């Protein structure tokens, strides 16, 4: 099991000086991946489902990861997750390929359909379309990353007689990680993702998610080229992961355990959090 860190593109840790220091510190401590979330806009006033207040700052994930890529050498760079229906898939394919090239093949492209209706409406996407857009956009981007003559004809994406270079460094394109806790998300992870990403408050929550993934595997086929489904999990509430829980996550087959220091408001405290959690068994 590898350790990753999540969330340091928001709130108190988004400035350039702290970003450089914390990214280099995380890599020095042995963290293998650096993950960030995504909200283009947030509902104002705040709605019950919103994870952040409308005035909480959060950076664009791909711009932030490009900055982190330039000051690190080894850590994988993950979106956990990027709200895919809000992005044009042709533009996103170019952005993801660019980041993959500039980072030396370190991009993990985590995606999900999203769920905040005001955010979707602000970018002109109906909430009812988010699942269909997510599936089509994944297929469309893979055309642009892989095919000698890319073409795609769908309801939400449609192109032909175009090409886009450079192609990603990673064969087949960046590794796709599917987020979400619904039956549809589990099926999408099995059918279209190299991995799945989720969160919960304990190893028992992960057991529930793994059961959902197993049920999905009986309902949809998994292409052989995707390989084994990788499991990425972040513990929240409490954010501190103790030794026993870390060992239990490893036993359950977690590939990347993500720690979440975001509630801390002082970057110096984040540094101490990273140092203490780097010693977890993994």
C-alpha positions as CSV (number, residue, x, y, z in Angstrom):
1,X,0.0,0.0,0.0
2,X,1.3,3.4,-1.0
3,X,0.5,6.7,0.9
4,X,-0.8,9.8,-0.8
5,X,-1.9,13.2,0.3
6,X,-5.2,14.9,-0.6
7,X,-6.6,18.4,-0.7
8,X,-3.7,20.8,-0.6
9,X,-5.0,23.0,-3.4
10,X,-7.6,24.7,-1.2
11,X,-8.2,26.9,1.8
12,X,-5.0,27.7,3.8
13,X,-2.6,25.8,1.6
14,X,-3.1,27.2,-1.9
15,X,-0.4,29.9,-2.1
16,X,2.7,29.4,-4.2
17,X,5.2,29.3,-1.4
18,X,3.3,26.8,0.7
19,X,2.5,24.7,-2.3
20,X,6.1,24.4,-3.3
21,X,7.2,23.7,0.3
22,X,4.5,21.1,1.1
23,X,4.8,19.3,-2.3
24,X,8.6,18.9,-1.9
25,X,8.2,17.9,1.8
26,X,5.6,15.3,0.9
27,X,7.8,13.8,-1.7
28,X,10.8,13.9,0.7
29,X,8.7,12.0,3.3
30,X,7.9,9.3,0.9
31,X,4.4,10.1,-0.2
32,X,3.8,8.5,-3.6
33,X,0.9,10.6,-4.8
34,X,-0.6,14.1,-4.5
35,X,-4.3,14.5,-5.1
36,X,-6.6,17.5,-5.5
37,X,-10.3,18.1,-5.9
38,X,-12.4,20.2,-8.3
39,X,-15.1,22.8,-8.1
40,X,-15.4,25.5,-10.8
41,X,-18.0,27.4,-8.7
42,X,-19.9,26.6,-5.5
43,X,-23.5,27.1,-4.6
44,X,-24.2,30.5,-2.8
45,X,-25.7,30.4,-0.4
46,X,-24.3,27.0,0.6
47,X,-26.6,24.0,0.1
48,X,-26.6,20.9,2.4
49,X,-24.8,18.7,-0.1
50,X,-22.0,21.2,-0.8
51,X,-18.6,20.1,0.8
52,X,-17.4,23.7,0.9
53,X,-18.6,27.2,1.7
54,X,-19.0,29.4,-1.4
55,X,-16.2,31.7,-0.2
56,X,-13.7,28.8,0.4
57,X,-10.9,29.1,-2.2
58,X,-10.0,26.1,-4.3
59,X,-7.6,26.1,-7.3
60,X,-8.2,24.6,-10.7
61,X,-6.9,21.1,-10.4
62,X,-5.0,20.8,-13.7
63,X,-3.3,24.2,-13.3
64,X,-2.4,23.4,-9.7
65,X,-1.0,20.0,-10.6
66,X,1.1,21.5,-13.4
67,X,2.6,23.8,-10.8
68,X,3.3,20.8,-8.5
69,X,4.7,18.8,-11.4
70,X,7.4,21.4,-12.0
71,X,8.7,21.3,-8.4
72,X,8.6,17.5,-7.8
73,X,10.1,14.5,-9.5
74,X,8.5,11.3,-8.4
75,X,5.0,11.8,-6.9
76,X,2.0,10.8,-9.1
77,X,-0.4,13.7,-9.6
78,X,-4.1,12.8,-9.2
79,X,-7.4,14.6,-9.7
80,X,-9.6,13.2,-7.0
81,X,-11.9,14.0,-8.6
82,X,-12.3,16.2,-11.7
83,X,-16.0,16.8,-12.5
84,X,-16.0,15.5,-16.0
85,X,-19.3,16.6,-17.4
86,X,-18.3,20.2,-16.8
87,X,-15.3,20.0,-19.1
88,X,-15.1,19.9,-22.9
89,X,-13.7,16.4,-23.6
90,X,-11.6,17.6,-26.6
91,X,-10.0,20.4,-24.6
92,X,-9.6,18.2,-21.6
93,X,-7.9,15.5,-23.6
94,X,-5.3,18.1,-24.7
95,X,-4.8,19.4,-21.2
96,X,-4.4,16.0,-19.7
97,X,-2.0,14.9,-22.4
98,X,0.0,18.1,-21.9
99,X,0.3,17.5,-18.1
100,X,1.2,13.9,-18.7
101,X,4.0,14.9,-21.0
102,X,5.3,17.7,-18.8
103,X,5.2,15.5,-15.7
104,X,6.9,12.6,-17.3
105,X,3.8,10.3,-17.2
106,X,2.7,11.0,-13.7
107,X,-0.9,12.0,-14.2
108,X,-3.8,10.0,-12.6
109,X,-7.0,11.4,-14.0
110,X,-9.7,10.8,-11.5
111,X,-13.2,11.7,-12.7
112,X,-16.8,11.6,-11.6
113,X,-20.1,13.0,-12.8
114,X,-20.6,15.5,-10.0
115,X,-23.8,16.2,-8.1
116,X,-24.3,19.9,-7.3
117,X,-27.0,21.2,-9.6
118,X,-26.2,25.0,-9.2
119,X,-22.6,24.2,-10.3
120,X,-23.7,22.2,-13.3
121,X,-26.2,24.8,-14.3
122,X,-23.6,27.5,-14.2
123,X,-21.6,25.8,-17.0
124,X,-24.7,24.8,-19.0
125,X,-25.0,21.1,-18.1
126,X,-28.2,19.5,-17.0
127,X,-27.8,17.3,-13.9
128,X,-29.8,14.6,-15.6
129,X,-27.1,14.4,-18.4
130,X,-24.1,14.0,-16.1
131,X,-23.8,10.2,-16.3
132,X,-24.2,10.0,-20.0
133,X,-21.7,12.8,-20.6
134,X,-19.2,11.1,-18.3
135,X,-19.3,7.9,-20.2
136,X,-19.1,9.5,-23.6
137,X,-16.3,11.9,-22.6
138,X,-14.1,9.1,-21.4
139,X,-14.5,7.2,-24.7
140,X,-14.0,10.4,-26.7
141,X,-10.8,11.3,-24.9
142,X,-9.4,7.8,-25.4
143,X,-10.0,8.2,-29.1
144,X,-7.8,11.3,-29.1
145,X,-5.1,9.7,-27.0
146,X,-4.8,6.4,-28.9
147,X,-6.3,6.2,-32.4
148,X,-4.4,7.1,-35.6
149,X,-7.5,8.7,-37.0
150,X,-9.6,9.8,-33.9
151,X,-13.3,10.0,-34.4
152,X,-16.3,9.9,-32.1
153,X,-20.0,10.3,-32.7
154,X,-22.2,10.5,-29.6
155,X,-25.0,12.6,-28.2
156,X,-22.7,14.9,-26.3
157,X,-19.4,14.7,-28.2
158,X,-19.0,14.5,-32.0
159,X,-15.8,14.9,-34.0
160,X,-13.8,13.4,-36.9
161,X,-11.0,14.4,-39.3
162,X,-9.0,15.8,-36.4
163,X,-5.9,14.8,-34.5
164,X,-4.1,16.0,-31.4
165,X,-0.4,15.7,-30.5
166,X,1.6,15.2,-28.5
167,X,0.0,12.0,-27.2
168,X,0.3,11.2,-23.5
169,X,3.5,9.6,-22.3
170,X,1.6,6.8,-20.6
171,X,0.6,4.1,-23.2
172,X,-3.1,4.4,-23.7
173,X,-3.3,7.7,-22.0
174,X,-3.4,8.7,-18.3
175,X,-4.6,6.1,-15.9
176,X,-8.4,6.7,-15.3
177,X,-9.7,6.6,-11.8
178,X,-13.4,6.6,-11.3
179,X,-14.9,8.3,-8.2
180,X,-18.2,7.7,-6.4
181,X,-20.2,5.5,-4.1
182,X,-23.3,4.7,-6.1
183,X,-24.0,1.5,-8.0
184,X,-23.6,3.4,-11.3
185,X,-20.2,4.7,-10.1
186,X,-19.1,1.1,-9.2
187,X,-20.2,-0.2,-12.6
188,X,-18.3,2.7,-14.3
189,X,-15.2,1.9,-12.4
190,X,-15.3,-1.7,-13.3
191,X,-16.1,-1.1,-17.0
192,X,-14.0,2.0,-17.7
193,X,-11.4,2.7,-15.0
194,X,-8.0,1.6,-14.1
195,X,-9.0,2.3,-10.5
196,X,-11.7,3.5,-8.2
197,X,-11.5,6.3,-5.6
198,X,-13.7,6.8,-2.6
199,X,-13.8,7.9,1.0
200,X,-15.2,7.1,4.4
201,X,-14.8,7.2,8.1
202,X,-13.4,3.7,8.7
203,X,-12.2,0.5,7.2
204,X,-15.8,-0.8,7.6
205,X,-17.0,1.9,5.2
206,X,-14.4,0.6,2.7
207,X,-15.8,-2.9,3.1
208,X,-19.2,-1.6,2.0
209,X,-17.6,0.0,-1.1
210,X,-15.7,-3.1,-2.0
211,X,-18.9,-5.1,-1.7
212,X,-20.5,-2.6,-4.2
213,X,-17.6,-3.0,-6.6
214,X,-17.8,-6.8,-6.4
215,X,-21.6,-6.7,-7.2
216,X,-20.8,-4.4,-10.2
217,X,-18.2,-6.8,-11.4
218,X,-20.9,-9.4,-11.7
219,X,-23.1,-7.0,-13.7
220,X,-20.7,-5.5,-16.3
221,X,-17.6,-6.8,-18.0
222,X,-14.1,-5.5,-17.5
223,X,-11.8,-5.1,-20.5
224,X,-8.7,-7.1,-20.0
225,X,-6.5,-4.2,-21.1
226,X,-7.5,-2.2,-17.9
227,X,-5.9,-4.8,-15.7
228,X,-6.7,-5.2,-12.0
229,X,-8.9,-2.5,-10.5
230,X,-6.8,-0.3,-8.2
231,X,-8.3,0.8,-4.9
232,X,-7.7,4.4,-3.7
233,X,-9.3,5.4,-0.4
234,X,-9.3,8.5,1.8
235,X,-10.4,8.4,5.5
236,X,-12.4,11.5,6.6
237,X,-13.9,12.3,9.9
238,X,-11.6,11.5,11.6
239,X,-8.9,12.7,9.3
240,X,-6.2,11.2,11.6
241,X,-5.4,7.6,10.5
242,X,-4.1,5.4,13.3
243,X,-1.8,2.4,12.9
244,X,-4.5,-0.2,13.3
245,X,-6.7,1.4,10.7
246,X,-3.7,1.7,8.3
247,X,-3.0,-2.0,8.7
248,X,-6.6,-2.9,8.1
249,X,-6.7,-0.8,4.9
250,X,-3.7,-2.6,3.7
251,X,-5.3,-6.0,4.5
252,X,-8.4,-5.0,2.5
253,X,-6.3,-4.4,-0.6
254,X,-6.0,-0.6,-0.7
255,X,-3.4,0.4,-3.3
256,X,-3.2,4.1,-2.3
257,X,-4.3,5.3,1.1
258,X,-4.8,9.1,1.0
259,X,-4.4,11.2,4.1
260,X,-6.4,14.4,4.4
261,X,-5.0,17.3,6.4
262,X,-7.3,20.0,4.8
263,X,-9.2,20.9,8.0
264,X,-6.0,22.3,9.4
265,X,-5.8,26.0,8.9
266,X,-2.0,26.6,9.4
267,X,0.4,25.3,6.7
268,X,2.9,24.6,9.5
269,X,0.4,22.2,11.1
270,X,-0.1,20.5,7.7
271,X,3.6,19.9,7.6
272,X,3.5,18.2,11.0
273,X,0.4,16.2,10.0
274,X,2.3,14.9,6.9
275,X,5.4,14.0,9.0
276,X,3.3,12.1,11.6
277,X,1.3,10.1,9.0
278,X,4.4,9.3,6.8
279,X,5.3,6.8,9.6
280,X,2.1,4.7,9.1
281,X,2.6,1.1,8.1
282,X,2.1,0.7,4.4
